[in-house]
């Protein structure tokens, strides 16, 4: 288990102090795929570098399986870091070494016998689907293939934790999907805890089980991915969860209307025409201002923004109607809160 306790990191120069991470409290269970997401400048990369102590926290602590990393000597910390592997957006491969030699490199540093290291490196390249690229150099590979080599190298020392810092940001959508599928398979096969740092909600939705929203260095929201998607509370979460064009609809909406966001769990709610049924049973007309679908954890969710005229008690009745429906979560979306 990974515990971040009141973790803060500040950078000071001659002119000012920048508080990059502020009093972050997080608990990440063993075997989880945990997303940390935020806009550019939110403090994501600083936070992930604090987890493996590449950046020493200004305050607070990181505990892994109850062991305080800040209390370790430099030698003990180097040994502990073998349990915490990391992959990056830029792959960070050694260009003068072929794939096999790149994967062997961390094992060389760990003092593993060359014959044993080569054997394990070949097995890991097979695991990531590059068994035929043993002698290829990074310059001969696509971006997705280079990231696969980086993942194989990260697994070389048998880590318990895999940190992914914007690991798919440089890849096209199809390759991103392949890399995320590979990370999920590795999580299942080896039981490795995965922490994914990203600015893309689509990455979190497709692979993560839990998520923390980071805004200006602080965790402003956290929970299961499904819960945060279904009912985002913070402004930062809403900006990430709501699809492109969603807020434009709110800004251009008609006066005298209120907006209801309804999220349908595709496995339960798609067979019932709830909007039409509400119109027949309650006499409430709801206009669909926006609609989209998302896949989260292998399940499809539909999201609708409904415009309901503010007359009689229509809006409150509609809110109660959808709240009672199975597989549905809903809540009012306020224009001025967006």
N, C-alpha and C positions, 0 to 999 in steps of 0.2 A: 504494500500500500504506500502511496505517495501522499505526503501531507505538506502543504504550504501553510505556514503559520505567520500571519501578520508580515508577509514578505514585502519589503520595500527596497527600491534601488534608485539612487540619485546620482547625477553626474554634475560635477562642479568645475567650472573654469574661472578665469580671472574676472569675468563679467557677471555671471549668474549661476544659479543652480537649477537643473532640470530634474523634476521628479518623474521618472519614467514609469515606475511601478509603485503603487501606493497601497500598502496594508492588504495584500491579497491573501485570502483564506480559501484554500481548496483541498478537497480530499478526493483522490483518484484511486479507485479500487483495483486490485490485481486483475489483469485480464481485460480491463475496460478499453474501449476506444473512445478517447476523450478529446473533444474539440475545444480549442481556445480561439475565439474569433473576434475580430474588431477591425475597424477601418485603419488606414495607414496612419501611423503615429500613435496608435492606441497603447503601445508598450508590449506587444506580443513577443517580438523577437528577444527583447531584453528579458522578459519573464522566462522564456524557454532556456535562455543561456544561464539564468539563475538556478534553474532546476538541476543542471549538471555542474554548477559552480564554475562555469567558464566566466561568469560575472559573479563576483562576491556580493551578496545582498548587503545593502547599507543597514538594514534592520530586518528582524525576523529570521526564520529558519526554514530549511527543507529537510524533511525526515523521509527516509526510505526504509520501509520495514522497521520503523521505530528508531533507526540510526540517524542522528543529527549530522548532516554533511558538514556543517560549519565547525563541528568539534573535531573533525578528522585532521590528522597531519597531512602534509603534501603527499607523502608516500601512500598513506591509507586512502586518500582521495583519488589518486591515480588508479589504484586497484579497484575502487568502487566505481570509477567511471567506465570500467570494462563491462559493467552491468547496465550502462546507460548509453546506448548507441544513438547516433544522430544522422539524419540525411537532410540535404539542403536543396534549395531551389537551383543552385548552380552546379550540383552534382559533386564538385570538388574531387574529381578523379585525378590521378597522377598521369599526365598525358604521355610521359616517356615509358610507361609500363603498360603491358597488355592486360586484358581482363583478369586472367589468372593471377598475375602479379599484383594487381590492385587489390584483389580479395585477400591475397596472402599477406599483404602489408601489415595490417593490425596484428596478425598472428606472429609475424616476425618480431614486432615490438614486444609481444607478450612472451617471447622466448619459446614458442612452439617449434618442434623439429620441422625442418623444411619438407620432408616427405609427408608428414602428417598434415601440415598446412596445405600442401598442394592437393592432397586427397580431399580434405574438407572443402577447399575452395571449389574444386570441380563439382562436388555434391551441391554446394550452394548455388553455383551458376546453373545447374540443372533445375534447382528449385525455382529460380526466377525465370526460367525459360530461355536461358542463354548457354546451354550446354555445348552448342556448336560455335560459340564465339570465344572460346578459351584463349586463342592466340591473337584475337583482334585487338586493336588499339582504340582508345576512346574516340579519336578523330574519325574512325571508320564506322562509328555507330550513330544511330539516331538519338534524339534527346530521350525518348522513352527507354531505349536500350541502355543508355548511360545511367539513367536513374535506376534501372534494374541491377546494374553492376554495383551502384552505390548501396542499394539495399542488401545485396549479397555480402558486400564488404562490412556493412553494419552488423550483420548477423554472425560474422566470423568468430567473435569472442563469446558467443552464447549469451547475449544480453537479456536482462529481464524487462528492460524498458526501451522503447524506440521513440525518439523524438523526431518529428517531421516538421521542419521549419519551411513553410511555403513550398513543400516538396513537389507540388504539381503546377505551380504558377507559371512555369516556363513551357508547359506542355499544351498541346491542342486538346480539345474536349474528348476525342476518342481515346487518345493515349492516357489522358487523365483518368478516365474510367478504368482502363486496364491496370494502371498503377494502383489505384484505390482497391480494385478487386484483389490484386496481389497482396497488398498490405492486409486486407481482411483475411485472406487465406493464411497468411503468416501468423496473424493474431490467433486464429483458430488452431493452427497446426502446432505452434510452439507455446501458446498461452502467454505471449508477450503483451505487456501493457503498452498501448500506443497513445501518444499525445500528438495531436495534429494542430499545428499553428496555421491559420489561414485567414484570408479576408473574404473567402467565398462561401456563402451559405450553402450553395449546392454541394460543396465538398462535405460539409458537416452533415447535411441531410442524407447523403448517400452512404456514409460509412460509420458515423459516430453514434454512440449510444447516449452519451451525455455531453453537455456543452456549457461553457462559461463565456459570457459576453464581456469583453474588455473595452472600456471607454475611458480615455485619458488616464490610463494606468490603473484604473479600479475595476473590479468585477462588479458589474451593475445588475447581472442576472445570471442564474445558473439553474440547471435541472436536466431532466431528460430532454432529448432533442424533440420528441413528439410534444411534450408539454410546452416548451418554449415556442415551437412553431405554432401550436394551436392557440396559445394565449400569451403573446409577448407583452411584457409590462413596461419595460424601460424604453425610452426613446431610441437608444442605440439598437436594441433588439428589434424594434419595429422597423427601423431603417434597413436592417439586414434581412428581415423575414419578408416584409411586404415586397411583392414583385415590382419590377419596373413599370411605371405608368400608374401604379395604384394611387399614389399620393396626388398625382395630377387630377385623377377623377374626383378626389375629395375637394380639391381646391376649386374645381369648376362646377361643383354640384349645385343643385337647386336650393334656394332658400326655402325654409319651411320643411326640410327633410332631415331626418337623422339616419345615420349609417350603422348598419349591423354587419359585423364580420362573422361569417358562419363557416366553420371548418368541418368537412365531412370525412369521417374515416371510411375509406373506400371499401373496406371489407364488411362494413355493417350498413351503411346508409345509402348506397347508390341505387338500391331497388325501390326506394320509396320516393315519389315525387312530392317532397315536403312543401315546396313553395306553392305548387298548384293545390295541394291538399289544404294548406293554410288558407288560401283564398276561398275555397269552397266552404270549409268548416267555420272559419272565423270572419270571413268577409274582408280580410286584410290583403291589400295589393302591395307586393314588393317588387320593385324594379331591380334587375340585376345590373349593377353599375360596373362590376368587374368580376372576372372569374379566371381561375387558373388551377392547375393540378401540380402536385409535387410528389416525388417518391422519397419516402423517409424510412430507412431501415428495411427496405424491401416491400413496404406497403405504400399504396397510393392514397394520397389525401387530396381532396378537392377543397378549394377556398373560394368563397364568394363574398363580395361586398354588396350588400342589399341596401337600396335607398327606400325608406319608408316615410310617407308623409306624416308630419307631426300634427295629427288631428285625433280628437277623442283620446283613447288610450291605446291606439294601434301599435305604437312602438313597444310599449311595455308588454302588451299581449303577445307580440311577435317574439320578443326576447324570451318570454316564459314558454312559448310554444316550442321553440328550437331547443331551449335548455332541457325540456322534458324528453326530447327525441333521443333514442339510443344511437351511439356512435357519432354524436354531434357535439361540438363545443362552439360557443358563441359569445360575443361581447360587443359593446358599442365602441365605435371608432370615432373619436372626437377630432374635428378638423384642426382646432387650435393646438391639439396635443401633438400633431404630427410635424 
